[in-house]
Amino acid sequence: GKRYLLAGTSCAAPTLAAVVARLNDYRVASGKPPLGFLNPWLYGKGFAGLNDITQGTNPGCDTDGFSAGKGWDPVTGLGTPNFSELKKLV
């Protein structure tokens, strides 16, 4: 039979949640509060700890989809997490 790879949001969301949990553990151990609502931090300086995806598209519905570019891509948004770089920023 066919075998399918589980990916997409069902994989990415818990992975990012685990990265944020580890960052919060680090902050709390350093006497700082947890990150809380992430958008202001991610768009303010946290994006520097993400791997910018600059090539590729998200094909579907008989289209090529949207193209990735510097600072944003249609699949990950801001990019994929780089834990060691994010840890430096928190």
C-alpha positions as a Markdown table, in Angstrom:
| # | Residue | x | y | z |
|---|---|---|---|---|
| 1 | Gly | 0.0 | 0.0 | 0.0 |
| 2 | Lys | 0.9 | 3.7 | -0.1 |
| 3 | Arg | 2.8 | 5.3 | 2.7 |
| 4 | Tyr | 2.2 | 8.9 | 3.5 |
| 5 | Leu | 4.6 | 11.3 | 5.3 |
| 6 | Leu | 2.8 | 13.4 | 7.9 |
| 7 | Ala | 4.0 | 16.9 | 7.7 |
| 8 | Gly | 2.6 | 20.4 | 7.4 |
| 9 | Thr | 0.8 | 22.1 | 10.3 |
| 10 | Ser | 0.3 | 18.9 | 12.1 |
| 11 | Cys | 4.1 | 18.5 | 12.4 |
| 12 | Ala | 5.2 | 22.2 | 12.5 |
| 13 | Ala | 2.9 | 23.5 | 15.2 |
| 14 | Pro | 4.0 | 21.1 | 18.0 |
| 15 | Thr | 7.6 | 21.4 | 16.9 |
| 16 | Leu | 7.5 | 25.2 | 17.2 |
| 17 | Ala | 5.6 | 24.9 | 20.5 |
| 18 | Ala | 8.4 | 22.7 | 21.8 |
| 19 | Val | 11.0 | 25.2 | 20.7 |
| 20 | Val | 9.1 | 28.0 | 22.5 |
| 21 | Ala | 8.7 | 25.9 | 25.6 |
| 22 | Arg | 12.5 | 25.4 | 25.7 |
| 23 | Leu | 13.1 | 29.1 | 25.2 |
| 24 | Asn | 10.6 | 29.9 | 28.1 |
| 25 | Asp | 12.4 | 27.3 | 30.3 |
| 26 | Tyr | 15.7 | 29.1 | 29.6 |
| 27 | Arg | 14.2 | 32.5 | 30.4 |
| 28 | Val | 12.6 | 31.4 | 33.6 |
| 29 | Ala | 15.9 | 29.7 | 34.7 |
| 30 | Ser | 17.5 | 33.1 | 34.0 |
| 31 | Gly | 15.0 | 34.9 | 36.2 |
| 32 | Lys | 13.1 | 36.4 | 33.3 |
| 33 | Pro | 9.3 | 36.0 | 32.6 |
| 34 | Pro | 8.1 | 33.7 | 29.8 |
| 35 | Leu | 7.8 | 35.1 | 26.3 |
| 36 | Gly | 4.0 | 35.4 | 26.3 |
| 37 | Phe | 2.3 | 36.6 | 23.0 |
| 38 | Leu | 5.0 | 36.0 | 20.4 |
| 39 | Asn | 4.1 | 38.2 | 17.5 |
| 40 | Pro | 5.6 | 41.5 | 18.8 |
| 41 | Trp | 8.8 | 39.7 | 19.7 |
| 42 | Leu | 9.0 | 37.7 | 16.5 |
| 43 | Tyr | 8.4 | 40.7 | 14.3 |
| 44 | Gly | 10.5 | 43.0 | 16.5 |
| 45 | Lys | 13.8 | 41.0 | 16.8 |
| 46 | Gly | 13.0 | 37.3 | 17.1 |
| 47 | Phe | 12.9 | 36.9 | 13.3 |
| 48 | Ala | 16.7 | 37.2 | 13.4 |
| 49 | Gly | 16.7 | 33.7 | 15.0 |
| 50 | Leu | 14.8 | 32.1 | 12.2 |
| 51 | Asn | 16.2 | 30.6 | 9.0 |
| 52 | Asp | 14.9 | 32.7 | 6.1 |
| 53 | Ile | 13.5 | 30.5 | 3.4 |
| 54 | Thr | 14.0 | 32.4 | 0.1 |
| 55 | Gln | 13.3 | 29.8 | -2.6 |
| 56 | Gly | 10.3 | 27.6 | -3.4 |
| 57 | Thr | 6.6 | 27.8 | -3.8 |
| 58 | Asn | 3.5 | 26.2 | -2.3 |
| 59 | Pro | 1.9 | 24.6 | -5.3 |
| 60 | Gly | -1.7 | 23.4 | -5.2 |
| 61 | Cys | -5.0 | 23.6 | -7.0 |
| 62 | Asp | -3.3 | 23.4 | -10.4 |
| 63 | Thr | -1.2 | 26.5 | -9.7 |
| 64 | Asp | 2.5 | 27.1 | -8.8 |
| 65 | Gly | 1.3 | 28.8 | -5.7 |
| 66 | Phe | 3.1 | 31.8 | -4.1 |
| 67 | Ser | 6.8 | 32.3 | -4.3 |
| 68 | Ala | 9.1 | 32.6 | -1.3 |
| 69 | Gly | 11.2 | 35.8 | -1.0 |
| 70 | Lys | 13.5 | 37.5 | 1.4 |
| 71 | Gly | 11.8 | 37.9 | 4.8 |
| 72 | Trp | 8.7 | 35.8 | 4.0 |
| 73 | Asp | 7.6 | 32.5 | 2.4 |
| 74 | Pro | 4.2 | 31.0 | 1.9 |
| 75 | Val | 4.9 | 27.8 | 3.8 |
| 76 | Thr | 6.6 | 29.0 | 7.0 |
| 77 | Gly | 5.9 | 32.7 | 7.1 |
| 78 | Leu | 9.0 | 34.2 | 8.7 |
| 79 | Gly | 11.1 | 31.0 | 8.5 |
| 80 | Thr | 12.1 | 27.9 | 10.4 |
| 81 | Pro | 13.4 | 28.1 | 14.0 |
| 82 | Asn | 17.1 | 28.0 | 14.8 |
| 83 | Phe | 17.1 | 27.2 | 18.5 |
| 84 | Ser | 20.7 | 28.4 | 19.3 |
| 85 | Glu | 20.1 | 31.7 | 17.6 |
| 86 | Leu | 16.7 | 32.2 | 19.2 |
| 87 | Lys | 18.2 | 31.4 | 22.6 |
| 88 | Lys | 20.7 | 34.2 | 22.1 |
| 89 | Leu | 17.9 | 36.6 | 21.4 |
| 90 | Val | 15.7 | 35.8 | 24.4 |
